[in-house]
Amino acid sequence: MIAKAAQWLNQTFRLRVLRLFLYKERKFYQLLIVFFIIAGIAYPYPEAAMWLGFLFAGYSAIANDSIQTIGTFLASNSKRPWWILWLFISVIFVATMVYSWSTYEGDVSFERLASKGFKEAPRTFQFLQLAAPLVLLFLTRLKMPVSTTFLCLSVYSSDLEGISGMLVKSVSGYLAAFLAAIVIWFLLAKPIKRFTTGEPSGIWTVLQWGISGCLWAVWLMQDGANIAVTLPRSLEFWQLLIFLGYIVIGLGILFYLRGDKIQGIVTEKSQVEDVRAASIVDLVYAIILYIFKEVSNIPMSTTWVFLGLMAGRELAMTLMKTYETNREMATTLRIVRKDILNAAIGLIVSIAIAILVNPKIMGEIGQYFANK
C-alpha cells in the first residue's frame, strides 16, 4: 500500500512538473506549431521552400551549434554589453562568408557541400526536410546539444555514403578531442593552474577575443554548410546579402538572450567563466577543427568535437588534484554520459528522418548489413 502511494505521488509530481514546464514554454511551442504548419504549406513550392528551409536551418544552427564556439565567449564576458559582443562576432561572420563566396565562386560553405551526397542543391522538397530544423529547435529548448550537422544535412543527402562519411569523421573528431583534452589538461595542469589563479590581466581579454574570433571563423568554415544546404551552391550577390543579413539578425537575438537555454551546457562546466580558462578551451577547439577542416571537405559534427573536448577536460580536471572542481567523479561521468546520450538521440532522429525522406538510404542500409 505504501509503495503504491509513493508511486502515485511520484507520478503526480512528474505530471505537475511537466504541466508547469509546458505552461512556461507555451509561447515557444505555439510558435513552433505555426512553423510546422507553414512548412506543410510551403514545401510543394521549391522557391518558397528553399528560402524557408534556409530561415529555419539558419536560426536553429545559430541557436544550437554556435553556442559551442561563442558560449565560452559569452560566459567569460557576461558583464559586457551584449551588443558589443554581437558586433564583434557579426563582423567576423560577414568577413568569413564573403571570403568563401569570393574564393569558391559563390559557395559560402568552403566547399563542404561539394562532397559526395551534397553536390547538388535540392530542387524539390519534402515536409520532413523543412521540419528537421524545427525538431532541432525543440531539442535545443530542452538544452540538448544535438548535432545540427546530422539533423540539417542528412535529410538532404542523396545516398548513404554522404551520411556515413559525416558519421566517421564526427566520431573521429570526438575521440581526437577527448584524448587531446585529457593529455593537455594532465600535462599542463600546473601551468594552467598558475595562469588561472588570481585576477586576469588585461592582456588575457585581448587574447581571448582574438582566439574566440579565430574559433568562430573556423567553426563557420565547417558549419556554414548546415545553414546554406537548401540554397544554390553558387549564390548571386543579392542572395548573399539575404544570407548575411538574416544570420546577423539571428546572432543579435542570440546575444541579447545571452545564449538562451543551450548556454547551460557551457556554464555547467568547470571554470568557463574565467577568461583564461575559456581561452585555453577555445584555442584547443579551434586547432582541432582546423586540422579536421584540412583533412577533407566532408562535413562533420562540430557538436561532437566540442562534447569530446569538454568531456576529456572535465575528466582530467576531476582526476587531477591540481584543480579544485568541487565535483565527484560520479557527477562528472553523469554529465559526460548525458551529453553523449543527447548526441546519440540527435543522430538517431536525424537518420530516421533521412530514411523517411529518402527510402533509397534504407535500401542501402539493408544491403550493407546483408553483405556483412
Buried (B, 14 or more C-beta within 10 A) or exposed (E): EEEEEEEEEEEEEEEEEEEEEEEEBEEBEEEBEEBBEBBEEBBEEBEBBBBBBBBBBBBBBBBBBBBBBBBBBBBBBEEEEBEEBBBBBBEBBBEBBEBBBEEBEBBBBBBBBBBEBBEEBBEEBBBBBBBBBBBBBBBBBEBBBBBBBBBBBBBBBBEBBBBBBBBEBBBBBBBBBBEBBBEBBBEBBEEBEEBBEEEBEEEBBEBBBEBBBBBBBBBBBBBBBBBBBBBEBEBEEEBBEBBBEBBBBBBBEBBEEEBBBBBBBBBBBBBBBBBBBBBBBBBBBBBBBBEBBEEEBBBBBBBBBBBBBBBBBBBBBBBBEBBEBEBEEEEBBEBBEBBBEBBEBBBEBBBEBBBBBBEEBBEBBEEEEEEE
